[in-house]
Structure formats: structure tokens, C-alpha cells
Amino acid sequence: MGRRLLQTASEIVEMGITDPAIFELLGLFEKDFGPDRLSDMTISIIKDDLFKYSARVARDLGLRKLVTVRTQEGTYKLPKGPDPTKPLVFVPSKLLRCLPVAQSWDEIGDVVWFNDVLRRKLNHIISAYWKKGLTTLKQNLRATFLGNPKELGELLKGYKKYKGKPYDLTSDPQGMLSWFELGKDFATEYPLALHLVKTPTLDEIEGVVGTIIRQFKDMIENNGLNIHLYDAANGKPLHERYSQRLFFSVADSYCKANNIDLTPEPNAGSGPVDFKFSKGYHYRVLAEIKLSSNKQVVHGYQKQLPSYQKSEGTDRGAYVIIQVSQSRSSIKRVQKLHEQAVKAGKKVPNVFVIDGLRKRSASRR
């Protein structure tokens, strides 16, 4: 990937474009290069500035548990993180904003101004994308822009006019932070008694996970948790990661409250939550949370099927779909696939459907 990025950079420089802001648009052209990679690149470049900032904040706060970090530019005393051998690095909130800004072609028009000729050309390419897929789109767009310095320059010019706004950590409209405390509060308000013997079977572990999921379902459908699945400003569902993290917070709280050594471990990459009994046992129960608005709901379930068709000692799981859109077509499709697999004697994850739709007040129904 490094070689590919250097090759692209070389081509762009040869076209006469030397503005480093062009790297912020590489996700539009390069396969496997998106906002996460862009953030990693940025942090790598400014890490010493972040270290200086973190060391200064640690001094101002009088933090005593510190770890020494040395780089080519200096030595820094930084606060210890959850892993005591590694530092906790602070980032100024004004540098944080929601991504992507210009990493997706179906939203690029909201960010970058185009002239009519370029807009028509893009529309032609993007219409073909819906038939051929993302890889084809990036290849065509790469050829279009890297072969036309004027149009690439205009794309960059339009992008630089966009003024990104820092994320509002106080109101937290996307629920980046609120999920943790919210899940704990709901778990405290609606306690759940769980029981697990010292040496549980896989069935018993699966039963506990199912109990937690049903309690989560009750919170959303009957106890008002559903309103927190949406952006209060525009009424649109929050990102799927929010629901996944909210479920993790609830499950984690119940496990700790009941002194159960059943550890929910969030997978930051793909979103599933692992429930793993951790006293030398290899039993696991996966609980994967999906929103009905996710276009990959059916595909996600189909992709999981083979892993549940193996021997009796393999993982079991729960596929949880939260309905946040009026259409139930994807939900019905998954339920039908589940029924067919069960009738065929295949091992499949249990399917849970949660009604997360926003309800009108009783007087308006």
C-alpha cells in the first residue's frame, strides 16, 4: 500500500499539483485507503505534537502515574493508559470531527463544488459504479482525475473550500461518548438476575447471552431506550456502531453486577461482541448487532452460516437485528433463511428481532 500511495503521489506531483491536501482525497482513488487509514497517517505525522500536548496536560492536571516515551524528537512523560506499559495520548477536541468528509463519492457533492462538465462526467462514472461495484468505480475515477490535471485541481480547490466543524463533545449528537454511561444507567434502572454455575456448559452460556439480549430488547421496545438510537436533531438512526456499543455497555454492566466471569469483548474492527467464558474454557457465544437499515443485513447472516455448520465444539451465536426503518424485507429474508437452515438440520445463530422504531405518543396513535 505504501508503494501504491507513493506511485499515486508521484503521478500527482508530475501533474504540477503539490498541495499536500490532496492526500485527504486519496480515499476516493485508492483501494483499501479510507478515513481510518487517513487518521493513522495524520497521527503518525503529528505524534510528537500530540505527545507534547499530552505531557503538558498531564503536568497541568498533576497526574502522577506516568510512562516515559522517547522519539527522535524528544522524551515525554505521558499518563499511563489501561495497559500500564503504554501511554494515554490526549487529542484536542477541536481537532476531532466526524469522518468521512470526502471519502465517499455518493456524498462528495455535499462537500465539493463542481462545474457542470465535471459533474456530468462524474455522474456517468458513478451510475456505472452501481452496476459494477466500488473497485471499478475507483479505477475509473483514478483514470479520470489523474489523466486530467485541470479537473483534479478543481476537485482539490472545491474540497479546500469546505470548512470542517469540530465535533460537539458536549451535545454528542452521534453518541460517540454517551453510549457508555447510558448503557450502565439503563442496566442499573432495570436490573437483571443472572445465574451461571462454576463450570457451565455451552448451552448454559448461550442461555445467559440470550437472557441479556431479551432484556436489551425489552429496554428498547418498552422502556424508552429506542429514542436514544436516533439523532435528536434530524431523527435519523445513529450509526450502527452506536447500537453495538450500547449493547456492550448494557451486557458488561449485567455481567459485573452478577459477578459472572463472562466477559464481553468488543471487536473494534467489525463490530461483533464476543461473550467468552474465561476460566480455561474455549466456549464462545457471538452476539452480532445489525440495524435493519444496513444493506448488508442479509449478506452478513449468510456469511456467518458456514461457521455455524461445523462440529459441535465450534462457536454459537446470536444475530440481533434492530428495526429502525419501516421496511421489514431484510428482516423477513433473514428469518426465512434461518427457518430453512434449521429445517435442514444446520447449525445457525439464533435470530432476535428488536422493534427500535420511534413511537408516536399515545394521544397521536
C-alpha positions as CSV (number, residue, x, y, z in Angstrom):
1,M,0.0,0.0,0.0
2,G,2.9,2.3,0.8
3,R,4.3,1.8,-2.7
4,R,0.9,2.4,-4.3
5,L,0.4,5.6,-2.4
6,L,3.9,6.8,-3.4
7,Q,3.2,6.0,-7.0
8,T,0.0,8.0,-6.9
9,A,1.7,10.8,-5.2
10,S,4.4,10.8,-7.8
11,E,1.9,11.0,-10.6
12,I,0.1,13.9,-8.9
13,V,3.3,15.9,-8.4
14,E,4.3,15.3,-12.0
15,M,0.9,16.9,-13.0
16,G,2.0,20.0,-11.1
17,I,-0.2,19.6,-8.1
18,T,1.9,19.8,-4.9
19,D,-0.7,20.8,-2.3
20,P,-0.5,18.1,0.5
21,A,-4.3,18.4,1.0
22,I,-4.5,16.0,-2.0
23,F,-3.7,13.2,0.4
24,E,-7.0,13.8,2.2
25,L,-8.8,12.8,-1.0
26,L,-6.8,9.6,-1.6
27,G,-9.6,7.5,-0.2
28,L,-11.6,8.4,-3.4
29,F,-9.0,6.8,-5.6
30,E,-7.1,4.2,-3.7
31,K,-8.4,0.7,-2.8
32,D,-8.1,-0.1,0.9
33,F,-7.5,3.5,1.8
34,G,-10.2,5.2,3.8
35,P,-10.7,7.6,6.7
36,D,-9.2,5.2,9.3
37,R,-6.0,4.9,7.3
38,L,-6.0,8.7,6.8
39,S,-6.3,9.3,10.5
40,D,-3.5,6.8,11.2
41,M,-1.3,8.7,8.7
42,T,-2.1,12.1,10.2
43,I,-1.4,10.9,13.8
44,S,1.9,9.4,12.6
45,I,2.9,12.8,11.2
46,I,1.9,14.9,14.3
47,K,2.5,12.3,17.0
48,D,5.3,14.4,18.7
49,D,3.0,17.4,18.8
50,L,0.3,15.2,20.5
51,F,3.0,13.9,22.9
52,K,4.0,17.5,23.8
53,Y,0.3,18.4,24.3
54,S,-0.4,15.3,26.4
55,A,2.7,15.9,28.6
56,R,1.7,19.5,29.2
57,V,-1.9,18.5,30.1
58,A,-0.6,15.7,32.4
59,R,1.6,18.4,34.2
60,D,-1.3,20.8,34.5
61,L,-3.6,18.1,36.0
62,G,-0.9,16.9,38.4
63,L,-1.1,13.3,37.1
64,R,1.4,11.1,38.9
65,K,1.2,7.7,37.1
66,L,3.4,8.4,34.1
67,V,5.3,6.4,31.5
68,T,8.3,7.7,29.6
69,V,8.2,7.8,25.8
70,R,11.2,8.5,23.7
71,T,11.2,9.5,20.0
72,Q,13.8,11.0,17.7
73,E,12.5,14.5,18.6
74,G,12.4,14.2,22.3
75,T,11.4,12.4,25.6
76,Y,8.0,12.8,27.1
77,K,6.3,11.9,30.4
78,L,2.9,10.8,29.4
79,P,0.0,9.4,31.6
80,K,-0.4,5.7,31.8
81,G,-3.2,4.1,29.8
82,P,-5.3,1.0,30.6
83,D,-2.2,-1.0,29.7
84,P,0.4,0.4,32.2
85,T,3.2,-0.2,29.7
86,K,1.7,2.1,27.2
87,P,0.8,5.9,27.3
88,L,-2.5,7.6,27.1
89,V,-2.4,10.2,24.4
90,F,-4.7,13.2,24.5
91,V,-6.1,14.9,21.4
92,P,-7.5,18.4,21.5
93,S,-11.3,18.2,20.9
94,K,-11.1,21.0,18.3
95,L,-9.1,18.6,16.0
96,L,-11.8,15.9,16.1
97,R,-14.6,15.8,13.6
98,C,-16.8,13.1,12.1
99,L,-15.4,11.1,9.2
100,P,-15.6,10.7,6.3
101,V,-15.6,14.2,4.9
102,A,-14.6,13.5,1.3
103,Q,-14.1,9.7,1.3
104,S,-17.3,8.7,-0.4
105,W,-18.4,9.6,-3.9
106,D,-22.1,9.3,-3.2
107,E,-21.7,12.2,-0.7
108,I,-18.9,14.2,-2.3
109,G,-21.4,16.6,-3.9
110,D,-22.3,17.9,-0.4
111,V,-18.7,18.8,0.2
112,V,-17.1,19.8,-3.1
113,W,-18.3,22.3,-5.7
114,F,-18.1,21.0,-9.3
115,N,-18.6,22.7,-12.7
116,D,-21.3,21.2,-14.9
117,V,-18.9,19.4,-17.2
118,L,-17.2,17.6,-14.4
119,R,-20.4,16.9,-12.6
120,R,-21.9,15.2,-15.7
121,K,-18.7,13.1,-16.1
122,L,-18.8,12.0,-12.5
123,N,-22.5,11.2,-12.7
124,H,-21.8,9.0,-15.8
125,I,-19.0,7.1,-13.9
126,I,-20.9,6.8,-10.7
127,S,-24.0,5.4,-12.5
128,A,-21.8,2.6,-13.8
129,Y,-20.5,2.0,-10.3
130,W,-23.9,0.9,-9.1
131,K,-23.7,-1.9,-11.7
132,K,-20.0,-2.9,-11.4
133,G,-19.0,-2.2,-7.8
134,L,-16.7,0.0,-5.8
135,T,-13.4,-1.3,-7.2
136,T,-14.4,-0.4,-10.7
137,L,-15.6,3.0,-9.6
138,K,-12.2,3.8,-8.0
139,Q,-10.3,2.6,-11.1
140,N,-12.4,4.8,-13.4
141,L,-12.2,7.8,-11.2
142,R,-8.5,7.4,-10.8
143,A,-8.1,7.4,-14.6
144,T,-10.4,10.3,-15.0
145,F,-8.7,12.6,-12.5
146,L,-5.1,11.5,-12.8
147,G,-5.4,12.0,-16.5
148,N,-6.8,15.5,-16.2
149,P,-4.8,17.9,-14.1
150,K,-7.3,20.7,-14.5
151,E,-10.2,18.6,-13.2
152,L,-8.1,17.2,-10.4
153,G,-7.1,20.7,-9.5
154,E,-10.8,21.8,-9.4
155,L,-11.7,18.9,-7.2
156,L,-9.0,19.9,-4.7
157,K,-10.0,23.6,-4.9
158,G,-13.6,22.7,-4.2
159,Y,-12.6,20.4,-1.3
160,K,-10.5,23.1,0.3
161,K,-13.4,25.5,0.4
162,Y,-15.2,23.1,2.8
163,K,-14.8,24.2,6.4
164,G,-15.0,21.2,8.7
165,K,-16.6,21.8,12.1
166,P,-15.2,20.2,15.3
167,Y,-17.4,17.5,16.8
168,D,-19.5,18.9,19.6
169,L,-18.5,16.7,22.6
170,T,-20.9,18.4,24.9
171,S,-24.1,17.6,23.0
172,D,-22.6,14.5,21.4
173,P,-25.1,14.3,18.5
174,Q,-23.6,11.0,17.2
175,G,-23.4,9.3,20.6
176,M,-19.7,8.9,20.4
177,L,-19.4,9.1,24.2
178,S,-22.9,8.8,25.6
179,W,-23.4,5.1,24.9
180,F,-21.2,4.0,27.9
181,E,-23.0,5.9,30.7
182,L,-26.4,5.4,29.1
183,G,-26.0,1.6,28.9
184,K,-24.8,1.5,32.6
185,D,-27.7,3.7,33.7
186,F,-30.3,1.5,32.0
187,A,-28.8,-1.6,33.3
188,T,-28.9,-0.1,36.8
189,E,-32.5,1.1,36.4
190,Y,-33.6,-2.3,35.1
191,P,-31.6,-4.9,37.0
192,L,-31.3,-8.5,35.7
193,A,-30.6,-11.6,37.8
194,L,-28.2,-13.9,36.0
195,H,-27.1,-17.3,37.1
196,L,-24.1,-19.3,35.8
197,V,-22.6,-22.3,37.5
198,K,-18.9,-22.6,38.1
199,T,-18.3,-24.9,35.2
200,P,-21.1,-24.1,32.7
201,T,-21.9,-25.9,29.5
202,L,-22.0,-24.1,26.2
203,D,-25.8,-24.3,26.3
204,E,-25.8,-22.5,29.7
205,I,-23.5,-19.7,28.4
206,E,-25.7,-19.3,25.4
207,G,-28.7,-19.1,27.7
208,V,-27.2,-16.2,29.6
209,V,-26.4,-14.4,26.5
210,G,-30.0,-14.9,25.2
211,T,-31.3,-13.5,28.5
212,I,-29.2,-10.4,28.2
213,I,-30.4,-9.9,24.6
214,R,-34.0,-10.3,25.6
215,Q,-33.5,-7.7,28.4
216,F,-31.9,-5.3,25.9
217,K,-34.9,-5.9,23.6
218,D,-37.3,-5.1,26.4
219,M,-35.4,-1.8,27.2
220,I,-35.7,-0.7,23.5
221,E,-39.3,-1.8,22.9
222,N,-40.9,-0.9,26.3
223,N,-38.6,1.2,28.5
224,G,-37.7,4.1,26.2
225,L,-34.2,3.1,25.1
226,N,-35.3,3.3,21.5
227,I,-35.3,7.1,21.4
228,H,-31.6,7.1,22.0
229,L,-30.9,5.2,18.7
230,Y,-31.7,8.3,16.7
231,D,-30.1,11.7,16.2
232,A,-32.2,14.2,18.1
233,A,-31.6,16.9,15.6
234,N,-32.8,15.2,12.4
235,G,-34.5,12.0,13.6
236,K,-32.2,9.7,11.6
237,P,-30.8,6.5,13.1
238,L,-27.4,6.9,14.6
239,H,-24.6,4.8,13.2
240,E,-24.7,1.0,13.7
241,R,-21.6,1.2,15.9
242,Y,-23.6,3.2,18.5
243,S,-26.1,0.4,18.9
244,Q,-23.3,-2.2,19.1
245,R,-21.5,-0.2,21.8
246,L,-24.7,0.5,23.7
247,F,-25.4,-3.3,23.8
248,F,-21.8,-3.9,25.0
249,S,-22.3,-1.3,27.9
250,V,-25.5,-3.0,29.0
251,A,-24.1,-6.5,28.8
252,D,-20.9,-5.6,30.5
253,S,-22.9,-4.0,33.4
254,Y,-25.0,-7.0,33.9
255,C,-22.1,-9.4,33.9
256,K,-20.2,-7.3,36.5
257,A,-23.4,-6.8,38.7
258,N,-23.9,-10.5,38.8
259,N,-20.3,-11.4,39.4
260,I,-20.3,-13.6,36.3
261,D,-16.9,-14.3,34.7
262,L,-18.4,-13.9,31.3
263,T,-16.5,-11.2,29.6
264,P,-18.0,-9.2,26.7
265,E,-15.1,-8.2,24.4
266,P,-15.9,-5.6,21.7
267,N,-14.3,-6.2,18.3
268,A,-13.4,-2.6,17.3
269,G,-12.9,-3.6,13.7
270,S,-16.1,-5.4,12.6
271,G,-18.5,-4.6,15.4
272,P,-19.4,-8.0,16.9
273,V,-19.4,-8.6,20.6
274,D,-17.7,-11.8,21.9
275,F,-19.1,-13.4,25.1
276,K,-16.3,-15.6,26.2
277,F,-16.2,-17.7,29.4
278,S,-12.6,-17.2,30.5
279,K,-11.6,-19.8,33.1
280,G,-9.7,-22.0,30.8
281,Y,-12.8,-22.8,28.7
282,H,-12.9,-22.3,25.0
283,Y,-16.7,-21.8,24.7
284,R,-17.7,-18.6,23.0
285,V,-21.1,-17.1,22.0
286,L,-21.0,-14.3,19.4
287,A,-23.7,-11.7,19.5
288,E,-23.7,-9.6,16.4
289,I,-25.9,-6.4,16.3
290,K,-27.2,-5.1,13.0
291,L,-29.6,-2.2,12.1
292,S,-32.3,-3.0,9.6
293,S,-31.1,0.0,7.6
294,N,-27.8,-1.8,6.9
295,K,-27.8,-3.0,3.3
296,Q,-25.6,-5.9,4.4
297,V,-28.1,-7.4,6.9
298,V,-28.9,-10.5,4.8
299,H,-25.4,-10.9,3.4
300,G,-24.0,-10.7,7.0
301,Y,-26.2,-13.6,8.1
302,Q,-25.4,-15.7,5.0
303,K,-21.7,-15.2,5.5
304,Q,-22.0,-16.4,9.1
305,L,-23.8,-19.6,8.2
306,P,-20.8,-21.8,7.2
307,S,-19.1,-21.1,10.6
308,Y,-22.1,-22.5,12.4
309,Q,-22.2,-25.7,10.3
310,K,-19.0,-27.1,11.8
311,S,-18.5,-29.6,14.6
312,E,-20.3,-29.4,18.0
313,G,-17.3,-27.7,19.6
314,T,-17.4,-24.5,17.5
315,D,-18.9,-21.2,18.5
316,R,-22.5,-20.4,18.7
317,G,-24.1,-17.1,18.2
318,A,-27.0,-14.7,18.1
319,Y,-27.8,-12.4,15.2
320,V,-29.6,-9.4,16.5
321,I,-31.5,-7.1,14.1
322,I,-32.8,-3.7,15.4
323,Q,-35.6,-2.4,13.2
324,V,-35.0,1.4,12.6
325,S,-36.6,1.6,9.1
326,Q,-40.2,0.9,8.1
327,S,-39.2,-1.8,5.6
328,R,-39.0,-5.3,7.0
329,S,-37.9,-7.0,3.8
330,S,-34.4,-7.7,5.0
331,I,-35.7,-9.0,8.4
332,K,-38.1,-11.3,6.7
333,R,-35.4,-12.6,4.4
334,V,-33.1,-13.4,7.3
335,Q,-35.9,-15.1,9.2
336,K,-36.7,-17.2,6.2
337,L,-33.1,-18.2,5.7
338,H,-33.0,-19.1,9.4
339,E,-36.1,-21.3,9.2
340,Q,-34.8,-23.1,6.1
341,A,-31.4,-23.8,7.8
342,V,-33.0,-25.1,10.9
343,K,-35.3,-27.4,8.9
344,A,-32.2,-28.7,7.1
345,G,-30.6,-29.5,10.4
346,K,-27.8,-26.9,10.0
347,K,-26.2,-25.1,12.9
348,V,-27.1,-21.5,12.7
349,P,-27.1,-18.5,15.0
350,N,-30.3,-17.6,16.8
351,V,-32.1,-14.7,15.3
352,F,-33.5,-11.9,17.5
353,V,-35.6,-9.0,16.1
354,I,-36.0,-5.8,18.1
355,D,-38.5,-3.2,17.2
356,G,-36.5,0.0,17.6
357,L,-38.8,2.3,15.6
358,R,-39.7,5.6,17.2
359,K,-43.2,5.5,18.6
360,R,-45.7,8.3,18.4
361,S,-47.2,9.5,21.7
362,A,-50.3,7.6,22.8
363,S,-52.5,10.7,22.1
364,R,-51.3,10.7,18.4
365,R,-51.6,7.0,17.6
